């Protein structure tokens, strides 16, 4: 949720961008793209380049023509001529060719239909997507980040599109606007994914990505604005844009490893590759390398329409609830749009000479496809928004059920589940004054059918029953599909309530079994398995956050030390060196800690190797002499290996911390029908009874619980002042045969 101040700022931001976009579209419609370049030769201006899609080309201007006047003013040429020799924003020119003079006017005509499609209609289509998205989410665009950023992204994309068209017409302001907007687009696209990731996981790494990406975008925008007058401004802008896109792709690849948000990231990632790929590899890179693109920018830019299509439709499907449905529906709409597009181009080829209008044909085909997609999307969105449904159409109810099941997975509170049902029933069935009422299970006649009203029994929970009530908007009775929808939703909720009830029973049973030693063994074994899973998650988090930060700081200290001048004080240099050594020690300790907490299943080393490395590390880190032997050749089950490793770890750690001795012996061997773990030290022994209330012996209590959970036996022989002997027996039936 956004605060009041942020809502006002969000509204001002969207309104400001909309105002600029509308004004730029007005200028774009009003102005014809001339596509003419001049060079000064012997005090006169001659035509040196003509763009095939420009108005000058279709008006009959030829290379070598001498331009005498612009808009009936002889001295105006130098005023309107851009630094790169481009002549734009003019209505007519006077030329001289072979001794004769001629006035040529530039205005919209049938010959410029191709230009009308690419320069005028395309920006308007992009702007229409922004309007559709804003109408779709309504006031939520200014109250929730997950709606604000998609709308802002589409608004900036629309602004960048029309700014690009005006920039080619040499409007100075638009050149600055397109620089800012294009460089902010990758950042906003990242924010769409980041907001979704943040709602499903507390990823420290992506929070850092957010800050770094924000700072990086601001810095690159500043550099490009400062370099606007530089002759290499195109190279600087192209490199900056490619760098931001590369960073965006890198973060998306990382996001694919987050299980909960993988479908959302996949959708955005694939859309990004399909949209930006042609423009990047066929237009931008060739332009930067050899100043000659492989695919015209006007054609390559058409692929970018994929992104607003996906963003709008993801909003239309309630933001990412049905990824595959969205993609399949998009493909279906695309196929439907191709049919009228091919027919239109075919009719054009029959009645018009195609050779003169090749450029226009390409854009005509693409524009028809885009208009078709936009039409189908708009219809689908309006159907969803206005809830006007034909009873025979079932797809909408299927979509709603998919969404409802996804929401149901995330909820554990019954009141929240009923709130979700109320909202979805209001949206799907078009109910007025919908509410969920609770009655005693002995209450009768709470859902008798009444004309124009809905009273539907949902579920019975204990002594209560839940009933949905509401008024129908237009229908007198629920139709068959609506009743089927309510029946399926009620079944979902019934199963959810049953699962919650069984979970409560299991929890209560666990509480009862807590005091029963025999029955508690399997519970303890289950908890120990869960703890191994949590150890793995903890190890991954430490590796991805703490360890990486320590390594980064150590490298920064090393760089700083290398930059110190020789004349710095020796004490200061020694202090820096000491800090660097401490950082390296912390990195080493962190790595050792990771080795300790990682489960055996996540390592490629054998149990004996892991134990030997652990013992060697403890010898280095303590003053103890530790003798370790492992005399088992058989292959053990993973559970048994885990128990042996954790028991051995705790025995040695406990001895080092509390025994006050200097020698530890740990032997692991196979007997006839059991495994034996023998431990002894020369410390002070245990002076208190082993219990979970005794902090000093808490480690030994954990060992005892783990051994009992493994159906084993644990014996402690305590000799005050002479050390501690421990024998642990684990049954051999746990060994793989």
Secondary structure by P-SEA (a helix, b strand, c coil): cccaaaaaaaaaaaaaaaaaaaaaaaaaaaccccbbbbbbcccbbbbccccccccccccccccccccccccccccccccccccccccccccbbbbbcccbbbbbbbcccccaaaaaacccaaaaaaaaaaaaaaaaccccccccaaaaaaaaaaaaaaaaaaaaaaaaaccaaaaaaaaaaaaaaaaaaaaaaaaaaaaccccaaaaaaaaaaaaaaaaaaaaaaaaccccaaaaaaaaaaaaaaaaaaaaaaaacccccaaaaaaaaaaaaaaaccccccccaaaaaacccccccccccccccaaaaaaaaaaaaacccccaaaaaaaaaaaaaaaaaaaaaaaaaaaacccccccaaaaaaaaaaaaaaaaaaaaaaaaaaaaaccccccccaaaaaaaaaaaaaaaacccaaaaaaaaaaaaaaaccccccbbbbbcccccccccccccbbbbbccccccbbbbbbbbbcccccccaaaaaaaaaaaaaaaaaaaaaaaaaaaaaaaaaaccccccaaaaaaaaaaaaaaaaaaaaaaaaacaaaaaaaaaaaaaaaaaaccccccaaaaaaaaaaaaaaaaaaaaaaaaaaaacccccccccaaaaaaaaaaaaaaacccbbbbbbcccccccaaaaaaaaaaaaaaaaaaaccccccbbbbbbbccccbbbbbbbccccccccccccccccaaaaaaaaaaaaaacbbbbbbbccccbbbbbbbbbcccccc
